[in-house]
Amino acid sequence: NTLVVDMTGLPEMAKFGAPIVMDATHAVQKPGGQGTVSGGNRDMAPYIARAAVAVGVAAVFMETHEDPDDAGKRGISDAPNMLYLNTVPALLSELVEIDRIAKKRVQ
């Protein structure tokens, strides 16, 4: 019930010349992790996003919601991996900083 994300695959895919997008919130999904539905570990999504940006992805996709736990109670899909919307601005600032460093390293 745990996905494995191998960051070495991201620069390998980039060699084909297309921009690579990391889906940070689906990467922490736990298929069937709650029995009949998928679970997730939203606390790990920022780590996945930071690592992906550090290896040079072009973009990061992240599902967000004002209250993911409430969304889950209402049956909204992927609630366990959604990030709280109010945490996203700080994470985006970090990702921009990491991106600048990663791009300096490549040049």
C-alpha positions in Angstrom: 0.0 0.0 0.0 2.9 2.4 -0.5 4.2 3.9 -3.7 7.9 4.2 -4.3 9.2 7.3 -5.9 12.6 7.1 -7.5 14.0 10.5 -8.1 16.7 9.1 -10.5 13.9 8.6 -13.0 13.1 12.3 -13.3 16.4 13.4 -15.0 16.3 10.2 -17.1 12.9 11.2 -18.4 14.1 14.8 -19.0 16.7 13.5 -21.5 13.8 12.9 -23.9 13.5 16.7 -24.1 10.0 17.1 -22.7 9.3 19.1 -19.5 8.8 16.8 -16.5 6.0 17.4 -14.0 6.1 15.7 -10.6 2.8 15.0 -9.0 3.8 15.4 -5.4 0.5 14.6 -3.8 -0.3 11.5 -5.8 3.2 10.3 -5.1 2.3 9.9 -1.5 -0.9 8.1 -2.1 -1.4 4.7 -0.5 -3.5 2.7 -2.9 -6.0 0.6 -0.9 -4.4 2.0 2.3 -7.8 2.5 4.0 -9.2 -0.8 3.1 -11.7 0.0 0.4 -10.3 3.4 -0.5 -6.9 4.9 -1.0 -5.1 6.6 1.8 -2.2 8.9 1.7 0.4 10.8 3.7 0.2 14.5 3.0 3.0 15.2 5.4 5.5 13.6 2.9 4.3 15.5 -0.2 6.5 18.6 0.5 9.5 16.3 0.7 8.7 14.8 -2.6 8.2 18.2 -4.1 11.5 19.6 -2.8 13.4 16.5 -4.0 11.8 16.7 -7.4 12.7 20.4 -7.8 16.2 19.7 -6.7 16.7 17.2 -9.5 15.3 19.7 -12.1 11.7 19.1 -12.8 9.9 21.8 -14.8 6.8 21.9 -12.5 5.2 20.3 -9.5 1.5 19.4 -9.3 -0.1 19.4 -5.8 -3.7 18.9 -4.9 -4.9 21.3 -2.2 -8.0 22.0 -0.2 -8.9 24.5 2.6 -9.7 21.5 4.8 -8.7 18.1 3.4 -9.9 16.2 6.4 -13.4 17.6 6.0 -13.2 17.0 2.3 -12.5 13.4 3.0 -15.6 13.1 5.3 -17.6 14.4 2.4 -16.2 11.8 0.1 -13.9 14.0 -2.0 -11.3 11.9 -3.7 -7.6 12.0 -2.6 -8.3 13.9 0.6 -5.6 12.0 2.6 -2.8 13.3 0.2 -4.2 16.9 -0.3 -2.2 19.7 1.2 -3.8 22.3 3.4 -4.2 25.4 1.1 -2.7 27.7 3.8 0.6 25.7 3.8 1.2 26.1 0.1 2.6 29.7 -0.1 5.5 28.8 2.2 6.2 25.6 0.3 6.1 27.4 -3.0 8.6 29.9 -1.7 10.9 27.1 -0.7 10.5 25.4 -4.1 11.5 28.6 -5.9 14.6 28.9 -3.8 15.5 25.2 -4.5 14.9 25.7 -8.2 17.2 28.7 -8.3 20.0 26.6 -6.6 19.4 23.6 -8.9 19.5 25.7 -12.0 22.8 27.4 -10.9 24.3 23.9 -10.5 23.4 22.8 -14.0 24.7 25.9 -15.8 
